[in-house]
Amino acid sequence: MTIHKQIYIVAVAVLSLLFLLNTASDAALFRLHGMTAQEIFSNAKAAALANAACKGDASEIVHLVHSGADVNYRGKGGISPLICVKQRW
């Protein structure tokens, strides 16, 4: 399986979760234990991905994944950018 196909599969899975969770709030930003995404993730794309997931911004998630954002990136405490999807569940 090519890397592009893997990225596509991950993006579709994320979008599906966001659709199912109905995350439409534009005001939501990533916060966990009082820390922002930028404080948790040293990687700017991972921080942006976490914020996009919390806002439910599917087009931004796809853009970030296609531009190289790692959905499996681990920040402080082993946190993944997709923790927002789980938190909204």
N, C-alpha and C positions, 0 to 999 in steps of 0.2 A: 504494500500500500504506500503510495507516495505521500510526502509531507503535505502537499496541497490538499489531498483528499482527507488526510487526518485533520487538518485545520478546518476544512469545510464541515466535517462530521461534528467536531467540537462546537463550531459556531452554530450549527443547526440545533444541537442539543441544548446549548445555552439559550438560544432564542425560544425553543420549545418550552423550557422551564419558565422563562420570563412570561411567555404568553399564558401558560397555565396558572402562574401565580398572580397574574394581572397587576404587575408592578408599574403603575402609570404615574406615580408621583414624580413631578419634575423637581420638587424641592429636596428630595432625599439625597443626602450625600453619605458616603461611607463613614461610619464612626463605630469604633469598637473599643469598649472600656475607656471612652473619652479621647481616644487617639484618632486622628484623621488617617486617610489612606496614605498620604505622603509621609506620615510618621511611622507607619507600619511597613510600607514597601519602599525599599531603596531604589527600586526600578520604577521610573516614571510611567512607563506603559502599563505596568501592573497596577499602579495607583489609579491611573485613568480608567483601567478596566474595572476596578472595584467600584469607582464612582459611577461609571456607566451602568453597571449591573444594579446598583442601588436605585438609580433613577429609572431603570427599566428602558434604557435607551438602546434598543436593538440595533439600530443602524450604526451607532457609535461602537457597540461591541463588535459587530462584524468588521468595521473599519479597523479597529485596534487589532483584532485577531489577524486580519489580512496583512497588517503592517508589522506583524511580528510580536505582538503581545503574547506572553506565555500564560495560558490559563492555569497552568500548574505551578507557577512561580510561588515560592514560599517566602513570606516576610517574617517579621518578628513572631516568635512563638509558633512557627510553622503554618501561619495563616495563608490561605489561598485567596486570590482576588474574587473567587466565586462564593466566598463566605456570605456575601449579601443575598445570594439566591437562597441559601439555607436559612439565613436569618428571617427572610420575608416569608418563608414557608410556615 
